[in-house]
Amino acid sequence: MHPQLFIGGAWARPAATATIDVVEAHSERIIGRVPDAGATDVDAAVASARRAFDTSDWSRLPVGERADGVRRIVREFSLRAEEMAQTITSENGAPIKFSRLGQVAAPLDILASSIDVAEATAQETRRTGRYLDYLERREPVGVVGAIVAWNVPQVLIAVKLAPALLAGCTVVIKAAPEASLDAMLLAEILAASDLPAGTVSVLTGGGDAGRALVGHPGVDKIAFTGSTAAGREIGARCGRDLRRCSLELGGKSAAILLDDADIASATSALRFTSLVNNGQACAAQTRILAPRSRYTEVVEAVGEMVGGLTVGDPHDPANRIGPLVSRRQRDRVRGYIELGMAEGARLVVGGPEAPSGLPEGWFVQPTVFADVDNDMRIAQEEIFGPVLCVIPYDDDADAVRLANDSRYGLAGSVFTSDPDRGLAMARSVRTGTFGLNGYAPDPVAPFGGFKESGIGREWGQYGLDEYVEIKAVNGIPS
């Protein structure tokens, strides 16, 4: 149990008395209890961050000294890597193999690669203008409110915390209620990292804490990852207050199998691209576009792959699919499976019934639908679970049309034996990221979305740029 919040680099008793129970996804047991922060707690965290930014040396330190602080986080995080992986697997049901790679190794890599990017970026650059010389300066944006989702919580924190700290900002993190224990573990890591007082705070809480942080006049920027619906509200509030924001939101991405694709290889890759983290991933490619000439073959291959996935306790490395994060999410996904059947899609494997032999836990059968029309709700709405739609197309142009026929634009991929043809497809699909013969983000490549998938970019140089203001000092001596 965690009775305190981490505010300004120290443990503090919350002003609010309300708490949040954290429930293990596969056993439905309460495994922890954390404070439900309120507006007074947000005030304290923002005030601490504001003082640290305005009056301490943090924002004025050389990048190398701030990088040393992030290196200490990496060192302390590494010491508790397995504990972090096990904690997240308990919270959100991520299979332990994925937790060790995608929930722990990935944020460590993001922290380390962000240091490399920051140290290679000039803080001041002399420019020659049309009429006079000027100095272009990169200055930190200020106090950052970082609000993250529960699906890959430490990745989502790392892509905000690392560039913000390296740019010279101070940060208030608001964790998702479902993923609060890993946030408290991160707070312990931060406490051991010897950062200056006020540099980072970690709050646990629900919507009230998030709204208080978004609307706080002491915050200069909000960095949010979550649903498009919540992102729309946050963007509207930040727009009204003229507060900077970056929004990484939902997706309904397409994996395109061209008629020359190696179906076995593509199907193997889809285990990750489409079903990573039990389908609880914004970049999951849950629409599989298959050519009519090979449609039956693709449906059979995808159905066989999904039907062969082992479902069960996510702490067992033999299981490929674990439970969903909550009862509400499980019921929501089952509802979409029932909807797909009602819409006339053909159920290939899976279904809305609970997997056999699993009386406890928020499990959903991995499900594949065939004969899906792209206008169906199961093809247009983000389900956020292990549900795949196989959609037929006529030719390459039709595949591009279908891939782009979505209000989202986060990710995508194409499978082909012809690299030039694949690259032409990549240039035509309107998404922020795209993969050739697979999909995996790189820690220094920009990540973000078109359309309703968000505003701004994270990771690498573009991620660092989100946390700086650009100043021109005109008329400097030649």
C-alpha angles and dihedrals in degrees: 000000000000112000095174141060126226105241124172094342097311137083113257133181109246121246089224121070097204118109138197123227114220110212125202109241099219100040101029089225124138105250101172147004126215136178119274097224119219136198093281091056090048089051091054094048094047092046090053092048091046093052092047092051097043101039110021128077094245097101091045099046119112111265091247092062093049088047089056088058091053089047088057089054089052091051095049092042091052091055090059099036098121092045089053093049093050092046094053092045089055093047104046106013098247110163108256094239089057092044091056091049108028101026099041115012091045097055090045089053091047092052092049096044091047088059090054092050094048095047090051093051119091113230092204128029126186112226134189111225130194093264107010144008120262140185117235110209130191109213127179116263092228131235113015126203108205115195117183140187127238103243102079098001101169093047090051091049094045095054089055103033098048099051092038093054093042090051090053100257128136118230141214111194120203111194126206114260092238092053102042101121094062088049090055089049089052089051089056089050091050091048089056092047095073098227118169115275113275095018096114134014127184120207129185118204148106136260096311092059091046094051091047091053094046092051098040113123091214092064118091099187139016120210110192137180118184144078123350090237092057091041090055091055092046093048091050092051093046090048092052091050094040088237119154116248141175119200126197105186143162135323145195099192129185130224108204118207109197121210092258095052124125096243096198092052093045093049091051090052091050089068085075105026095049106024104032112143091007089301090300094129130106091220095048109132100224097159108077112194113204130182114249089234090064101022098118091048092051094046091051093047094048092045092050092048095048094041090055096056114114115232124201148078105011091214089067107087090211092069118086097187125046133180126292120257100260146001089255092054092046091051091046092053093045087051090056091050089054089046092053091053090048091049089058101255115146116246109226100174135350126022142192095290120102115262111264119260095023107100093163132047135049097279128161125190111248101251137200125194124196131190089042120166113215090232092064116107091239087061096044106038127069107248098179096208141083096294121125130190120204109206124187123227135188106220141340093283091051090050091054091047092053094044090053094043093096136092087230130073111178110119145348145160143208130212118207142133090228111077093193092053090048092050091050088054091049090053091052102048113086103226134120093236132025136177134212113221091344140007131246129141120234119223093235098040117092116260125196143095149266124229115356092354091086153271125279134009136268133200128047125009095338090052091053091048090060090069101050137076118215116229127189117208103196129205100027115167117273 
